[in-house]
Amino acid sequence: QRLLQLAAAVEAGSHHPLAQAIINRAAASGAELPLAQARRALAGVGVEGIVDGKTVLISAPGKLAPGLLATQWQSQVDKLENAGKTAVVVLEDGAPIGLLALRDTLRSDAKQAIAELNALGIRGVMLTGDNPRAAAAIAGELGLDYRAGLLPEDKVSAVTELSELRPTAMIGDGINDAPALAQADVGIAMGGGSDIAIETAAITLMRHSLNGVADAVELSKATLRNMKQNLFGAFIYNTLGIPIAAGVLYPLTGTLLSPVV
C-alpha cells in the first residue's frame, strides 16, 4: 500500500496512460496520498519527486544503471514482461523498494479504427517506449508492425525514416511524442493529451479515439475533391464566358456578356 501511495504521489498530474493507471489504482484504495514536491518527468525514463524528504524515482527497468537491480528483482521483471506486462521500478533514495506491473487494455474501438485506416491504404506502425515483449502483445492484437523501447529522439528517427518512404502522419498524446509530432508530415494529437502535444500537432482530435483519424482523412479527401470540382467548374465557366464577354459572338448574333458577370 505504501509503495502504491508513493508512486501515485509522484505520478500525480501526469497525462501518461501508465501514470493514470497508477493514480486510479491508488484512488480506488481510498488511501490519502502524501504530497510530492519537485516533481519532474525524465524523458524516456520515468518521473521523480521528493516525498517526506526522500527522492522517489519511478523508472523503466532498462533505464537503470547496470547492476542496480539484484538478480531476484530482474527475474521478476522478466517474468512480468514475458506475460506481456510493463514493469516499472520504484526507488527511494536510489534503492529499489518495489515493482509495479501494468498491462495495456485495448480500447473497444482500436481494432475498428486500425481496420478503417487499412481500408484507406494507410499502414500503421506502433512506436512505443514500452519493453518489446509488452509491445509485441499489443501490436499482435492490432496486427501492427511495432518498434519498442524508444526514447523521444528514437521516435523522431523512426518518423524521419518512414517519411523518406511515403508521406507520414504521427499520432500521439504525450510529452515524449511532441518531437515526433513536429517531425512528421502531419502531426495528430489526441484530445485530452498533454498540452505540448496539442500545441505541436497540426490536427487535434476532439475525441480521444483513433476513429477520428480515419474521419479526418475522409474529410480531407472530401475537401480536396470539392476544391477540384470548384476549380474545374470555374475553368469551364471562364473558358466560355470570357470570349463571349470579349465579343466573340457579337458579329454573328449580336450577343454580349457583361464582364461583370
C-alpha positions in Angstrom: 0.0 0.0 0.0 2.8 2.4 0.8 4.5 1.6 -2.5 1.3 2.4 -4.4 0.9 5.7 -2.4 4.5 6.8 -3.1 4.1 6.0 -6.8 0.8 7.8 -7.2 2.1 10.8 -5.4 5.0 11.2 -7.8 2.8 10.5 -10.8 0.1 13.0 -9.8 -0.7 15.4 -12.6 0.8 13.3 -15.4 -1.2 12.6 -18.5 0.7 9.4 -19.3 -1.6 6.4 -19.5 0.6 4.3 -17.2 0.7 7.2 -14.7 -3.1 7.4 -14.8 -3.4 3.7 -14.2 -1.3 4.0 -11.0 -3.2 7.1 -9.8 -6.6 5.4 -10.4 -5.5 2.3 -8.6 -4.3 4.3 -5.6 -7.6 6.3 -5.6 -9.6 3.1 -5.6 -7.9 2.0 -2.4 -9.2 5.1 -0.7 -5.9 6.0 0.9 -4.8 9.6 1.2 -1.7 10.3 -1.0 1.3 12.0 0.5 2.5 15.3 -1.1 5.3 15.0 -3.6 7.5 18.0 -4.2 9.9 18.9 -7.0 8.2 16.5 -9.4 9.8 16.2 -12.8 9.4 14.0 -15.8 12.6 12.3 -17.1 12.1 11.9 -20.9 12.0 8.2 -21.9 12.8 7.1 -18.3 10.1 7.9 -15.8 9.3 10.5 -13.2 10.7 11.5 -9.8 9.8 13.7 -6.9 10.5 14.2 -3.2 8.2 12.6 -0.7 8.8 13.1 3.1 12.3 14.3 2.4 13.3 11.2 0.3 13.7 11.1 -3.5 11.3 8.7 -5.1 12.0 7.6 -8.7 9.7 5.6 -10.9 11.7 4.2 -13.8 11.6 1.6 -16.6 13.9 -1.3 -15.5 16.0 -1.0 -18.7 16.9 2.7 -17.9 18.5 2.0 -14.6 22.3 1.7 -14.1 23.6 -1.8 -14.8 23.7 -4.0 -11.7 21.3 -1.8 -9.7 18.6 -4.5 -9.8 19.6 -7.6 -8.0 19.1 -11.0 -9.7 15.8 -11.7 -7.9 14.4 -8.3 -8.9 15.5 -8.8 -12.6 14.0 -12.3 -12.7 10.7 -10.9 -11.5 10.8 -8.1 -14.2 11.5 -10.8 -16.8 8.6 -12.9 -15.6 6.2 -9.9 -15.8 7.4 -8.7 -19.2 7.2 -12.3 -20.6 3.5 -12.1 -19.6 3.1 -9.0 -21.8 3.1 -6.6 -18.9 5.1 -3.4 -18.4 7.1 -3.4 -15.2 8.3 -0.2 -13.5 10.6 0.0 -10.6 10.0 2.3 -7.6 13.2 3.5 -5.9 13.6 5.5 -2.7 16.9 7.4 -2.4 18.4 5.3 -5.2 17.4 1.9 -3.7 14.7 -0.3 -5.3 11.7 -0.8 -2.9 9.2 -2.4 -5.2 7.8 -3.2 -8.6 4.5 -2.2 -10.3 3.2 -4.2 -13.2 0.8 -2.7 -15.8 -0.8 -4.0 -18.9 -2.4 -2.0 -21.7 -6.0 -2.9 -22.4 -7.1 -2.2 -25.9 -9.8 0.4 -26.3 -13.0 -1.1 -27.7 -12.7 1.0 -30.9 -9.0 0.3 -31.5 -9.3 -2.7 -33.9 -12.1 -1.0 -35.8 -10.1 2.2 -36.2 -7.0 0.4 -37.4 -9.2 -1.6 -39.9 -10.6 1.7 -41.2 -7.1 3.1 -41.7 -6.0 0.0 -43.5 -9.0 0.2 -45.8 -7.9 3.8 -46.7 -4.4 2.4 -47.7 -2.8 3.7 -44.5 -0.2 1.4 -42.9 0.3 1.7 -39.2 3.5 1.3 -37.2 3.3 1.5 -33.4 6.1 3.5 -31.7 6.4 3.0 -28.0 8.8 3.3 -25.1 7.4 0.1 -23.6 9.5 -3.0 -23.5 9.5 -5.2 -26.6 7.6 -8.1 -25.1 4.7 -5.9 -23.8 4.7 -4.0 -27.2 4.5 -7.3 -29.1 1.4 -8.4 -27.2 -0.5 -5.2 -28.1 0.8 -5.0 -31.7 -0.2 -8.6 -32.2 -3.7 -7.9 -31.2 -3.9 -5.0 -33.6 -2.0 -6.5 -36.4 0.6 -3.7 -36.5 4.3 -3.5 -37.0 6.0 -2.0 -34.0 9.2 -0.6 -32.6 9.6 -0.7 -28.9 11.9 0.7 -26.2 12.1 4.0 -27.9 13.2 7.3 -26.4 11.7 10.6 -27.8 14.7 11.0 -30.1 14.3 7.4 -31.4 10.6 8.2 -32.3 11.9 11.2 -34.3 14.4 9.0 -36.1 11.7 6.4 -36.9 9.3 9.1 -38.3 12.2 10.5 -40.4 13.0 7.1 -41.8 9.3 6.3 -42.6 8.8 9.8 -44.1 11.5 9.0 -46.7 9.4 6.1 -47.9 6.0 7.8 -48.1 4.0 10.7 -46.5 3.8 10.1 -42.8 1.4 11.1 -40.1 2.3 10.8 -36.4 -0.4 10.3 -33.8 0.4 10.9 -30.2 -0.8 12.4 -26.9 2.3 12.5 -24.6 5.2 14.8 -23.9 7.5 12.2 -25.4 5.5 12.3 -28.6 5.9 16.0 -29.2 9.2 15.9 -31.1 8.0 13.2 -33.4 4.7 15.1 -34.0 6.7 18.1 -35.1 8.9 15.9 -37.4 6.0 14.1 -39.2 4.4 15.4 -42.4 1.2 15.7 -40.4 1.1 15.7 -36.6 -2.2 14.5 -35.0 -2.7 14.9 -31.2 -5.3 13.0 -29.3 -7.9 15.0 -27.4 -7.1 15.0 -23.7 -3.4 14.6 -24.3 -0.6 16.8 -23.0 -0.6 20.5 -23.8 2.7 20.3 -25.6 1.5 17.6 -27.9 -1.6 19.6 -28.8 0.4 22.7 -29.4 2.9 20.9 -31.6 0.4 18.9 -33.7 -1.3 20.3 -36.9 -4.5 18.5 -36.0 -6.1 17.9 -32.6 -8.9 15.3 -32.4 -11.6 16.4 -30.1 -12.5 12.8 -29.2 -9.9 10.5 -27.6 -10.5 7.9 -30.2 -8.4 6.7 -33.2 -11.6 6.7 -35.3 -11.2 10.4 -35.6 -8.0 9.8 -37.6 -9.9 8.0 -40.4 -12.6 10.7 -40.2 -10.0 13.4 -40.6 -8.6 11.6 -43.7 -12.0 11.2 -45.2 -12.9 14.9 -44.5 -9.6 16.0 -46.1 -10.2 13.9 -49.2 -13.7 15.3 -49.5 -12.4 18.9 -49.1 -9.8 18.4 -51.7 -12.3 16.8 -54.1 -14.7 19.8 -53.6 -11.8 22.2 -54.3 -11.0 20.4 -57.5 -14.7 20.4 -58.6 -14.9 24.1 -57.9 -11.7 24.8 -59.9 -12.9 22.7 -62.8 -16.3 24.4 -62.8 -14.6 27.8 -62.7 -12.3 26.8 -65.6 -15.2 25.7 -67.8 -17.3 28.8 -66.9 -14.4 31.2 -67.7 -13.4 29.4 -70.8 -16.8 30.0 -72.2 -17.7 33.3 -70.5 -14.5 35.4 -71.2 -14.6 35.1 -75.0 -18.3 35.9 -75.0 -17.7 38.9 -72.8 -14.9 39.9 -75.2 -17.4 40.0 -78.1 -16.6 36.8 -80.0 -20.3 36.2 -80.7 -21.2 39.8 -81.4 -20.5 39.8 -85.2 -22.6 36.6 -85.5 -25.5 37.0 -83.1 -25.1 40.4 -81.5 -24.6 38.6 -78.2 -22.6 40.4 -75.5 -21.9 39.3 -71.9 -21.1 41.9 -69.3 -17.6 41.5 -68.0 -19.1 41.9 -64.5 -20.9 38.6 -65.0 
